[in-house]
Amino acid sequence: MSVEEFRSMQIAFKSFDLADHIWFDHVKWEQEHTSESLALSLYFIENHNAFSSVAFGMKGVLDATVRLYDGFLAAIENAA
């Protein structure tokens, strides 16, 4: 998810006093370490023929993120 989308989420959560929630620190960490994550992925793909393992891990992260946002959406819909 892009940084702009996270900024939008922070604005939306501000009304719930959650704009500075520790969860958003994860976003900052991911942004700061993107190049290292990509380099590590490429290292395993290129040096250990591990494309399927890297793809499996990335898919898991993306699936978990989608479930997280589905949960956020459900919580907001139930609160409305």
C-alpha angles and dihedrals in degrees: 000000000000125000090243091059090051090050088053090051091051090053091049092048093047090085087059092048089248101112090107096040114148089241089074089061086071089063091053091049092050091049093050093049102040095111092050092049092051092046091051092049092050091047092057093042095049101035103032103029088239103145093127092050093048091046090049091052094047091048089052092053092048092047091050090050092051090050090049092053091044087056092049090050092048091050092051093046091050091049093052 
